[in-house]
């Protein structure tokens, strides 16, 4: 295990900074404390230095220029979504690159869907593009994803021509995987096929988002992935089956060792699968020769993976898989001392959750509190019932006759019952702890407390001391963003749309203005894939990353899709106190999904108009517009005025010049404000000369998408502000903008810039 940690230090140092090699010293000091001989210390340092040199060399090879046009070979890691083909290809030197290709016709899409691309070579023309800028610190980061996959860049393909197929065992297995997928889709009922694909061959693309979210809230998403538990069960069934057929143990072990890597390829080769396969292979090999301990097998597999693919240390599945397994191995004596099966099951779940919880918060910003109970119920259910039944059904579907149909007749309603129970459990409130993304410092404190807690558990210390050790860092993480005495206003980069978060001092209240959204255009059916959801994929991660689990008032300025289309998705993930809308806008078709979700969750929808005001502590709010109750579009946007001490801000929705003029007439005393959210994304029809002259905002924010088709903000509008020496910023250019306000100053920060 010492050598595995040395390789880990070497890999992180090669990726980040050579100075991190200094962490080899505490590793050596611990080895000295454990009284390891000097030759082991020398070997430890040599292992770290040599691994650092080897991994650094690999990373330099990855950074070499991409050749175009060139012949590239597909890996098994690719997806077809609508008219988009995306995935990883390799050149003849084995260097990996991420590619995107827009399918030109339905016939071309059918052809790509009918073949297994892995191992097939294509002539590629296109251009190298930079990874897209992340919308905010908590959104998907393409650059980090490429790093974790060991890929050197992105190619936007313009010409993709088939050249040849490299025939290999891996290529044949991937073809078999595609055939199995098609067989499952044809032979299994539509309600069971997605789960069978996930459990048997590691394909989760067909699983619906609602089911994924339900399992995520219950903390049991790992059950849908082919994991170490699956490999363990399959290995046991296969090995014991061979023994029942009177095969010698040595020969059965060899058969298992040959078949497991083939199944790892067939199931998609996730880090957890290869980790489990490698450990089982090493243990079986040691049975044939010299016996190997479980921790040594785990360490050897870890070293092998990191040296083969250094970026794997940044893959979340890899991190969680090895940490959870290590926690169980080093707690084996404690677990063996528990004789009650249900107490043992709870202890296993507790230890796994304990070791990975800081990492889960760092990557996902939330933690399922119900996972301890849910895993006790669902792990045995999936391990000893649902998984074996799916394996049996797969075999039965290849046998002529009514056998599989008979089993499906009884199994499908049973499985539907389990799904219904799952959705009921998922709907229970307060299951998720959402403290936000902890800093690296807090992650360090959390892991320090975890290791102390594990030591106390091993020493059979009193539960109250263990709880205290774990509770202190948990409280620090929970309150990390709730002690800010300043007003924070964040303009979230949601592309072409508005979304503004207002956090009052000490987070007494949280308001969200608009939700962003996508303007959807009519397209051919074959081009449609899974919809891009701004609310779920951009806004919700930002809120959770900041530790926000409740919005006190959700303000929807008007009924345009780029302002409200993501609202329903946010309601499904974040608790909302009440929704404010401009009068009569709720009757528009774009509001239907929101109304249905609000009704289901019993969230009140309240019409607001000019004159409504309220105060929260030091902050005063007032709606300045609209005056009437008839909704006619942009000029009936809710306009919100905010004041804290000498600071004034105005949020104008999509107000245009006509509405601005009426606002000036109604509020002649409103002028010289500090912050303005420009109307209608900075279009030519808004931010009139008269409006700018009276408001004279110190800073104006345009909420507009990068390179948007509307040309927002219009250059003429930007120049109007510049003419008066007024500063402007655009979310599409700089990303998410955070403004911190106290009584003395307004601090502006671009949050997507690496610190």
C-alpha positions in Angstrom: 0.0 0.0 0.0 2.9 2.4 0.6 4.0 2.0 -3.0 0.5 2.6 -4.2 0.5 5.9 -2.2 3.9 6.8 -3.7 2.6 6.3 -7.2 -0.5 8.4 -6.3 1.8 11.3 -5.1 3.9 10.9 -8.2 0.9 11.1 -10.5 -0.6 14.2 -8.8 2.8 15.8 -8.9 3.2 15.1 -12.6 -0.2 16.6 -13.3 -0.1 19.6 -11.0 3.4 20.5 -9.7 6.7 18.7 -9.0 6.8 20.4 -5.6 4.0 18.0 -4.5 6.7 15.3 -4.4 7.4 16.6 -0.9 4.4 14.5 0.3 6.7 11.4 -0.2 8.4 12.6 3.1 5.4 12.0 5.5 4.9 8.7 3.7 8.5 7.8 4.5 8.1 9.0 8.1 5.1 6.8 8.6 7.1 3.9 7.2 9.9 4.6 9.7 7.4 4.8 12.5 6.2 1.3 11.4 9.8 0.2 11.6 10.2 -0.7 7.9 13.9 -1.5 7.0 16.0 1.1 5.2 15.8 -0.8 1.9 12.1 -0.4 1.8 12.4 3.4 2.3 14.9 3.6 -0.5 12.5 1.5 -2.7 9.6 3.8 -1.8 11.5 7.0 -2.9 12.7 5.3 -6.1 9.2 4.2 -6.8 7.9 7.8 -6.4 10.6 9.4 -8.4 10.6 6.8 -11.3 6.8 6.9 -11.5 6.9 10.7 -11.6 9.4 10.6 -14.5 7.4 8.0 -16.4 4.1 9.8 -16.0 5.6 13.2 -16.9 6.9 11.6 -20.1 3.4 10.2 -20.9 1.8 13.6 -20.3 4.4 15.3 -22.6 3.4 12.8 -25.3 -0.2 13.7 -24.9 0.5 17.4 -25.3 2.0 16.9 -28.8 0.1 18.7 -31.7 -2.9 17.0 -33.1 -2.5 15.9 -36.8 -5.2 16.8 -39.3 -6.3 15.5 -41.7 -5.4 12.1 -40.3 -6.6 8.5 -39.8 -8.0 7.9 -36.3 -9.5 4.8 -34.6 -12.6 4.8 -32.5 -12.5 3.6 -28.9 -15.6 2.0 -27.2 -16.3 5.4 -25.4 -18.7 7.2 -27.7 -22.4 8.2 -27.8 -25.0 9.1 -30.4 -27.5 11.7 -29.3 -29.9 13.0 -31.9 -27.8 14.1 -34.8 -24.6 14.4 -32.7 -21.9 11.7 -32.5 -19.3 12.3 -29.8 -16.6 10.3 -28.2 -12.9 9.4 -28.1 -10.6 8.3 -30.9 -7.0 7.3 -31.0 -4.1 7.9 -33.5 -1.6 5.2 -34.5 0.5 6.1 -31.5 -2.4 5.5 -29.1 -2.9 9.1 -28.2 -6.5 9.9 -27.4 -8.6 12.8 -28.7 -12.2 13.9 -28.1 -14.2 14.3 -31.3 -17.6 15.7 -32.3 -19.4 15.1 -35.5 -22.8 16.2 -36.8 -24.6 13.5 -38.7 -25.8 14.7 -42.1 -28.7 12.3 -42.7 -31.0 9.8 -41.1 -29.4 7.0 -43.2 -26.0 7.9 -41.9 -27.3 7.9 -38.3 -28.8 4.4 -38.9 -25.5 3.1 -40.3 -23.5 4.4 -37.2 -26.1 2.9 -34.9 -26.0 -0.5 -36.6 -22.2 -1.0 -36.1 -19.8 -1.1 -33.1 -17.4 1.7 -33.8 -14.7 0.5 -31.5 -11.7 -0.6 -33.5 -12.9 1.0 -36.8 -10.5 3.5 -38.5 -11.8 6.7 -40.1 -10.2 9.4 -42.2 -10.8 12.6 -40.3 -10.9 16.2 -41.5 -11.9 19.0 -39.2 -10.5 21.6 -36.9 -9.1 21.6 -33.4 -11.1 23.7 -30.9 -10.6 24.7 -27.4 -12.7 23.2 -24.6 -15.8 25.3 -23.9 -15.5 27.8 -21.0 -17.4 26.4 -17.9 -20.6 28.4 -17.1 -19.6 28.6 -13.5 -17.3 26.9 -11.0 -19.8 24.1 -10.3 -20.8 23.3 -13.8 -19.3 20.6 -16.1 -15.8 21.4 -17.0 -14.7 20.0 -20.4 -11.0 20.6 -19.7 -11.0 18.6 -16.5 -13.0 15.8 -18.3 -10.4 15.5 -21.0 -7.6 15.5 -18.4 -9.3 12.6 -16.6 -9.6 10.7 -19.8 -6.0 11.3 -20.9 -7.1 13.1 -24.0 -5.2 15.9 -25.7 -7.9 18.0 -27.2 -11.1 18.4 -29.2 -11.7 17.9 -32.9 -14.8 19.2 -34.6 -15.1 16.8 -37.6 -16.2 18.0 -41.0 -15.4 14.9 -42.9 -15.6 11.3 -41.5 -14.8 8.5 -44.0 -14.6 4.8 -43.1 -11.1 3.4 -43.9 -10.7 0.0 -42.3 -11.4 -2.2 -39.2 -8.7 -3.3 -36.8 -9.8 -6.8 -35.9 -9.0 -7.7 -32.3 -10.5 -9.5 -29.4 -11.6 -6.2 -27.9 -13.3 -5.2 -31.1 -15.2 -8.5 -31.4 -16.3 -8.1 -27.7 -17.6 -4.6 -28.4 -19.5 -6.0 -31.4 -21.0 -8.6 -29.1 -22.0 -5.8 -26.7 -23.9 -4.0 -29.5 -25.7 -7.2 -30.4 -26.6 -7.9 -26.8 -28.0 -4.3 -26.5 -30.2 -4.9 -29.6 -31.2 -8.3 -28.3 -32.2 -6.8 -24.9 -34.2 -4.0 -26.6 -36.1 -6.6 -28.7 -36.6 -9.4 -26.1 -37.2 -7.5 -22.9 -40.3 -5.4 -22.2 -39.8 -1.7 -22.7 -40.0 -1.0 -19.0 -37.3 -3.5 -18.1 -34.8 -3.1 -21.0 -33.0 0.1 -19.7 -32.3 -1.6 -16.4 -31.1 -4.8 -18.0 -28.7 -2.9 -20.2 -27.3 -1.0 -17.2 -26.9 -4.1 -15.0 -25.7 -6.5 -17.6 -23.6 -4.6 -20.2 -23.1 -1.2 -18.4 -25.2 1.0 -20.8 -27.1 3.7 -18.9 -28.1 6.0 -21.8 -31.7 4.7 -22.0 -32.5 5.2 -18.3 -34.8 8.1 -17.8 -33.7 11.1 -15.7 -36.5 10.7 -13.2 -35.4 7.2 -12.3 -31.8 8.3 -12.0 -32.7 11.2 -9.8 -34.8 9.0 -7.5 -31.9 6.6 -7.0 -29.6 9.5 -6.5 -31.7 11.0 -3.7 -31.8 7.6 -2.0 -28.0 7.3 -2.4 -28.2 4.1 -4.4 -27.1 5.1 -7.9 -24.1 2.7 -7.6 -26.6 -0.2 -8.0 -27.2 0.8 -11.6 -23.5 0.7 -12.4 -21.6 -2.6 -12.9 -19.5 -2.4 -9.7 -17.3 -4.5 -7.6 -20.4 -6.1 -5.9 -21.6 -7.2 -9.3 -18.2 -8.7 -10.2 -18.0 -10.4 -6.9 -21.4 -12.0 -7.3 -20.8 -13.1 -10.9 -17.4 -14.4 -10.0 -18.9 -16.4 -7.1 -21.7 -17.8 -9.3 -19.3 -18.7 -12.1 -16.6 -20.3 -9.9 -19.1 -22.2 -7.8 -20.9 -23.4 -10.9 -17.7 -24.8 -12.4 -17.0 -26.6 -9.2 -20.5 -28.1 -9.2 -19.7 -29.4 -12.7 -16.8 -31.3 -11.0 -14.1 -29.1 -12.5 -10.8 -29.0 -10.5 -10.4 -25.8 -8.5 -7.2 -24.8 -10.3 -8.8 -25.1 -13.7 -12.0 -23.3 -12.5 -9.7 -20.4 -11.3 -8.0 -20.3 -14.7 -11.4 -20.2 -16.5 -12.5 -17.4 -14.2 -9.3 -15.4 -14.8 -9.8 -15.7 -18.6 -13.5 -14.8 -18.6 -13.5 -11.8 -16.2 -11.4 -9.4 -18.4 -13.7 -10.3 -21.4 -16.7 -9.4 -19.3 -15.0 -6.2 -18.2 -14.7 -5.2 -21.9 -18.3 -6.3 -22.6 -19.7 -4.2 -19.7 -18.0 -1.0 -20.8 -14.8 -1.1 -18.7 -15.7 1.3 -15.9 -13.0 2.0 -13.3 -15.0 0.1 -10.6 -15.3 -2.9 -13.0 -11.6 -3.1 -13.8 -10.6 -2.5 -10.2 -12.8 -5.5 -9.1 -11.6 -7.7 -12.0 -8.0 -6.9 -11.3 -8.3 -7.7 -7.6 -10.2 -11.0 -8.3 -7.6 -11.9 -10.9 -4.7 -11.3 -8.5 -6.3 -13.2 -5.7 -7.1 -16.2 -7.9 -3.5 -16.1 -9.3 -2.2 -16.1 -5.7 -4.3 -19.2 -5.0 -2.4 -20.9 -7.7 1.0 -19.8 -6.5 1.7 -17.6 -3.4 -1.2 -16.3 -1.4 -1.7 -12.6 -1.8 -3.5 -10.4 0.8 -6.5 -8.4 -0.3 -4.9 -5.0 0.4 -1.8 -5.9 -1.6 -4.0 -7.0 -4.5 -5.9 -3.7 -4.3 -2.6 -1.8 -4.2 -1.1 -3.6 -7.2 -4.2 -3.0 -9.3 -4.1 0.7 -8.3 -0.5 1.0 -9.4 -1.2 -0.7 -12.7 -4.1 1.5 -13.6 -2.4 4.8 -12.7 0.7 3.9 -14.7 -1.3 2.8 -17.7 -3.6 5.9 -17.6 -2.3 8.6 -15.3 -5.5 10.8 -15.7 -7.6 8.0 -14.1 -6.9 9.5 -10.6 -9.2 12.4 -11.6 -12.1 10.1 -12.5 -14.8 10.2 -9.8 -15.7 6.5 -10.1 -12.0 5.5 -9.7 -11.6 7.6 -6.6 -14.9 6.4 -4.9 -14.3 2.8 -5.9 -10.8 2.5 -4.4 -11.6 4.6 -1.3 -14.7 2.5 -0.4 -12.9 -0.8 -1.0 -9.9 0.3 1.1 -12.2 1.3 4.0 -13.8 -2.2 4.0 -10.4 -4.0 3.8 -8.9 -2.1 6.7 -12.0 -2.4 8.7 -12.3 -6.2 8.2 -11.4 -7.1 11.8 -14.1 -4.8 13.1 -16.7 -6.1 10.6 -15.9 -9.7 11.5 -16.5 -8.9 15.2 -20.2 -8.0 14.4 -22.2 -11.2 14.4 -25.6 -9.8 13.6 -26.1 -9.7 9.8 -28.2 -6.5 9.8 -25.7 -4.7 12.1 -22.9 -5.9 9.8 -24.7 -4.6 6.7 -25.3 -1.2 8.4 -21.6 -1.1 9.5 -20.5 -1.8 5.9 -22.8 1.0 4.6 -21.7 3.4 7.3 -18.0 2.8 6.7 -18.3 3.2 2.9 -20.3 6.4 3.3 -18.0 7.7 5.9 -14.8 7.4 3.8 -16.3 8.9 0.7 -18.6 11.6 2.1 -16.0 14.5 1.8 -15.3 13.4 -1.8 -19.0 13.2 -2.7 -19.5 16.7 -1.3 -16.5 18.0 -3.3 -17.8 16.6 -6.6 -21.6 16.7 -6.2 -22.2 19.3 -3.3 -24.9 17.1 -1.7 -25.2 13.9 0.3 -28.2 11.6 0.7 -29.1 11.2 4.4 -31.4 8.3 3.6 -28.7 6.3 1.9 -27.8 4.4 5.1 -31.3 2.9 5.3 -31.9 2.6 1.6 -28.7 0.7 1.0 -29.7 -1.8 3.7 -32.9 -2.5 1.7 -31.7 -2.1 -1.9 -28.3 -3.7 -1.9 -29.6 -7.2 -1.0 -32.6 -6.7 -3.2 -30.4 -5.9 -6.3 -27.6 -8.3 -5.4 -29.6 -11.4 -4.7 -32.8 -10.9 -6.6 -32.9 -8.3 -9.3 -29.3 -8.9 -10.7 -29.6 -12.7 -10.8 -33.1 -12.5 -12.3 -31.8 -10.2 -15.1 -29.0 -12.7 -15.8 -31.4 -15.6 -15.9 -33.8 -13.7 -18.1 -31.0 -12.8 -20.6 -30.2 -16.5 -20.9 -33.9 -17.5 -21.2 -34.5 -15.0 -24.0 -32.1 -17.0 -26.2 -34.1 -20.3 -25.5 -37.0 -20.9 -27.9 -40.3 -21.2 -26.2 -42.5 -19.3 -23.7 -40.1 -19.5 -20.8 -38.9 -15.9 -20.8 -42.4 -14.6 -21.5 -43.7 -16.5 -18.5 -41.0 -15.1 -16.2 -41.6 -11.6 -17.6 -45.3 -11.9 -16.9 -44.6 -12.3 -13.1 -41.4 -10.2 -12.9 -42.5 -7.0 -14.7 -45.4 -6.1 -12.2 -43.1 -7.0 -9.3 -40.4 -4.7 -10.7 -43.0 -1.9 -11.3 -44.0 -2.2 -7.6 -40.4 -1.8 -6.6 -40.2 1.3 -8.8 -43.4 2.8 -7.3 -42.0 2.3 -3.8 -38.8 3.9 -4.8 -40.6 7.0 -6.1 -42.6 7.2 -2.9 -39.5 7.0 -0.8 -37.7 9.5 -3.0 -40.6 12.0 -2.6 -40.1 12.2 1.2 -38.7 15.6 2.2 -35.4 16.6 3.7 -33.4 13.6 2.4 -30.6 15.6 0.9 -27.9 17.5 2.9 -26.8 20.3 0.6 -23.9 22.2 2.3 -22.2 23.2 -0.9 -18.8 22.5 -2.3 -16.2 22.4 0.6 -12.8 24.1 0.1 -9.7 21.9 0.0 -8.9 23.0 3.5 -12.3 21.8 4.8 -11.9 18.6 2.8 -8.6 18.0 4.6 -10.3 18.7 8.0 -13.1 16.3 7.1 -10.7 13.5 6.2 -8.7 14.1 9.3 -11.8 13.6 11.4 -12.8 10.5 9.3 -9.5 8.8 10.0 -9.7 9.7 13.7 -13.3 8.3 13.8 -12.1 5.1 12.1 -9.4 4.8 14.7 -11.9 5.3 17.5 -14.2 2.7 16.0 -11.4 0.2 15.8 -10.6 1.0 19.5 -14.3 0.5 20.4 -14.6 4.0 21.7 -17.9 5.4 22.9 -20.3 6.4 20.2 -20.7 10.0 21.5 -16.9 10.6 21.0 -17.1 9.3 17.4 -20.1 11.4 16.7 -18.4 14.5 18.1 -15.3 14.0 16.0 -17.5 13.7 12.9 -19.9 16.4 13.7 -17.4 19.3 14.1 -16.1 19.3 10.5 -19.7 18.6 9.2 -20.9 21.8 10.9 -18.0 23.8 9.5 -18.9 22.6 6.0 -22.6 23.2 6.6 -22.1 26.8 7.7 -19.2 27.7 5.4 -21.3 30.0 3.1 -23.9 31.0 5.7 -21.8 33.4 7.7 -21.2 36.0 4.9 -22.3 39.4 6.3 -22.5 40.9 2.7 -25.2 41.1 0.1 -24.3 38.8 -2.9 -25.8 39.2 -6.3 -24.8 36.6 -8.9 -25.6 36.8 -12.6 -25.4 33.1 -13.6 -24.2 32.4 -17.1 -27.1 30.4 -18.6 -26.4 31.2 -22.2 -29.0 33.3 -24.0 -31.3 34.0 -21.0 -31.5 35.5 -17.6 -30.9 34.0 -14.2 -29.9 36.2 -11.2 -29.3 35.0 -7.6 -29.7 37.3 -4.7 -28.4 36.2 -1.3 -29.1 38.5 1.6 -26.5 39.0 4.4 -26.0 35.8 6.4 -28.2 34.2 3.8 -31.3 35.2 5.7 -33.2 34.9 2.4 -32.5 33.7 -1.1 -34.2 35.1 -4.2 -33.8 33.8 -7.7 -34.8 36.0 -10.7 -35.7 33.9 -13.8 -34.3 30.5 -14.6 -32.8 30.7 -18.0 -34.0 28.4 -20.8 -33.5 27.2 -24.3 -35.3 28.5 -27.4 -36.4 25.3 -29.1 -36.9 25.2 -32.8 -38.7 22.7 -34.9 -36.4 19.9 -36.3 -36.7 16.5 -37.9 -37.5 13.7 -35.6 -34.3 11.8 -36.2 -32.3 14.9 -35.1 -33.9 15.0 -31.7 -31.9 13.6 -28.8 -32.1 14.1 -25.1 -32.9 17.7 -24.4 -30.4 20.1 -23.0 -31.9 21.4 -19.7 -30.6 24.7 -18.5 -32.3 24.5 -15.1 -31.1 21.0 -14.3 -27.7 21.2 -15.8 -26.5 24.8 -15.1 -28.7 26.5 -12.5 -29.2 23.6 -10.0 -25.5 22.7 -9.8 -24.7 26.4 -9.1 -27.3 26.6 -6.3 -26.1 23.3 -4.8 -22.5 24.2 -5.2 -23.2 27.3 -3.1 -25.1 25.2 -0.5 -28.5 26.6 -1.4 -31.3 24.1 -0.8 -34.2 26.5 -0.6 -35.3 29.6 -2.6 -37.5 31.9 -0.6 -39.0 33.7 -3.6 -38.6 32.6 -7.3 -39.2 35.7 -9.4 -40.2 35.1 -13.0 -40.1 38.5 -14.8 -42.2 37.4 -17.8 -43.3 34.5 -19.9 -40.5 34.0 -22.4 -38.8 30.6 -22.7 -35.3 32.1 -22.1 -36.5 33.3 -18.7 -38.8 30.6 -17.5 -38.2 27.3 -19.4 -35.8 26.0 -16.8 -38.0 26.9 -13.8 -39.8 23.5 -13.6 -36.5 21.7 -13.5 -35.3 23.9 -10.6 -38.5 23.2 -8.7 -37.9 19.5 -8.9 -34.5 19.8 -7.3 -34.7 22.9 -5.0 -37.4 23.8 -2.4 -39.2 27.0 -3.3 -41.2 29.2 -0.8 -43.3 31.1 -3.4 -43.3 32.1 -7.0 -43.8 35.7 -8.2 -45.1 36.4 -11.7 -46.1 39.4 -13.7 -50.0 39.7 -13.9 -51.7 37.2 -16.4 -48.4 35.8 -17.6 -49.2 32.4 -16.0 -51.7 31.8 -18.8 -49.1 31.5 -21.5 -48.2 28.0 -22.9 -44.6 28.2 -21.8 -45.7 28.4 -18.2 -47.7 25.1 -18.2 -44.9 22.7 -17.0 -44.1 25.2 -14.2 -47.7 25.4 -13.1 -48.1 21.7 -13.0 -45.0 21.2 -10.9 -45.9 24.1 -8.6 -49.3 22.6 -8.1 -47.9 19.2 -7.3 -45.5 20.7 -4.8 -48.1 23.1 -3.4 -45.9 26.2 -4.1 -48.1 29.4 -4.3 -47.9 31.4 -7.5 -48.5 35.1 -6.7 -49.1 37.9 -9.2 -47.0 41.0 -8.4 -47.0 44.5 -9.9 -45.8 48.0 -9.2 -46.1 49.2 -5.6 -45.5 46.0 -3.8 -42.6 46.4 -1.4 -41.0 44.6 1.5 -37.9 44.8 3.7 -35.6 42.0 4.9 -33.2 43.2 7.5 -31.1 46.0 5.9 -32.4 45.3 2.4 -35.4 47.0 0.8 -37.2 45.6 -2.2 -39.9 47.1 -4.4 -41.6 46.1 -7.7 -41.7 49.2 -9.9 -43.4 47.7 -12.9 -45.9 46.8 -14.5 -48.7 49.1 -13.6 -51.6 47.2 -15.2 -52.8 43.6 -15.1 -52.9 42.8 -18.8 -49.9 40.9 -20.0 -48.6 42.0 -23.4 -45.0 40.8 -23.5 -41.6 42.3 -22.8 -42.8 45.7 -21.6 -44.8 44.0 -18.9 -41.8 42.4 -17.3 -41.5 42.5 -13.5 -39.0 45.3 -12.6 -37.4 44.9 -9.2 -35.6 47.6 -7.3 -33.2 46.7 -4.5 -31.7 49.1 -1.9 -29.2 48.4 0.9 -27.8 51.6 2.5 -26.4 53.7 -0.3 -26.4 50.8 -2.8 -29.1 50.6 -5.4 -29.8 48.0 -8.0 -32.4 47.6 -10.8 -33.4 44.4 -12.5 -35.4 45.1 -15.6 -36.3 41.7 -17.2 -36.8 42.3 -20.9 -38.1 45.8 -20.6 -37.7 47.7 -23.9 -37.4 51.4 -24.7 -41.2 52.1 -24.5 -41.4 50.5 -21.0 -38.2 52.3 -19.9 -39.7 55.7 -20.9 -42.9 54.9 -18.8 -40.7 53.8 -15.9 -38.8 57.1 -16.1 -42.0 59.1 -16.1 -43.4 57.1 -13.1 -40.2 57.3 -11.0 -38.4 60.6 -11.8 -36.5 60.4 -8.4 -34.9 57.1 -9.5 -31.4 57.9 -10.8 -27.7 57.3 -10.4 -28.0 53.7 -9.5 -25.0 51.4 -8.8 -26.1 48.2 -10.6 -28.3 47.7 -13.6 -29.4 44.5 -15.3 -29.9 45.8 -18.8 -33.3 45.1 -20.4 -33.8 42.5 -23.1 -30.2 41.2 -23.1 -28.9 44.5 -24.5 -31.0 44.4 -27.7 -31.3 47.5 -29.9 -34.8 48.1 -28.7 -33.7 48.6 -25.0 -31.4 50.7 -22.9 -32.4 54.0 -24.6 -30.3 57.1 -24.4 -32.8 58.8 -22.0 -32.8 55.8 -19.7 -29.1 55.5 -19.5 -28.7 59.3 -18.9 -31.1 59.2 -15.9 -29.9 55.9 -14.4 -26.1 56.4 -15.0 -25.4 52.9 -13.6 -21.9 52.4 -12.2 -22.0 48.8 -13.6 -24.4 47.3 -16.2 -24.7 43.6 -16.8 -25.9 42.1 -20.1 -27.3 38.6 -19.7 -26.6 37.1 -23.2 -25.2 33.9 -24.7 -21.8 33.6 -26.1 -21.9 34.2 -29.9 -25.7 34.2 -29.8 -27.7 34.4 -33.0 -29.4 37.7 -32.0 -26.2 39.7 -31.7 -26.9 40.6 -28.1 -25.7 42.9 -26.7 -25.9 45.1 -29.7 -22.8 47.1 -30.3 -24.8 50.3 -30.7 -26.3 49.7 -27.2 -22.8 49.0 -25.7 -21.5 52.2 -27.2 -24.3 54.2 -25.6 -23.0 53.2 -22.2 -19.3 53.7 -23.2 -20.1 57.2 -24.4 -21.1 58.1 -20.8 -18.0 56.3 -19.4 -20.2 53.6 -17.9 -18.8 50.1 -17.3 -20.5 47.1 -18.8 -20.0 43.3 -18.6 -21.7 40.4 -20.5 -22.2 36.9 -19.1 -21.6 35.4 -22.6 -18.1 36.9 -22.7 -16.9 36.6 -19.1 -19.1 33.8 -17.6 -20.9 34.0 -14.3 -20.5 37.4 -12.5 -20.6 37.6 -8.7 -21.1 41.0 -7.1 -20.5 41.4 -3.3 -21.9 44.5 -1.7 -21.3 45.9 1.7 -21.9 49.4 3.0 -18.6 50.7 1.6 -18.1 49.1 -1.8 -19.2 46.9 -4.6 -16.8 44.1 -5.4 -17.1 42.4 -8.9 -15.7 38.9 -9.5 -15.7 36.6 -12.5 -16.3 33.3 -10.8 -15.3 31.0 -13.7 -11.7 32.2 -13.5 -9.4 29.7 -11.8 -8.1 31.1 -8.6 
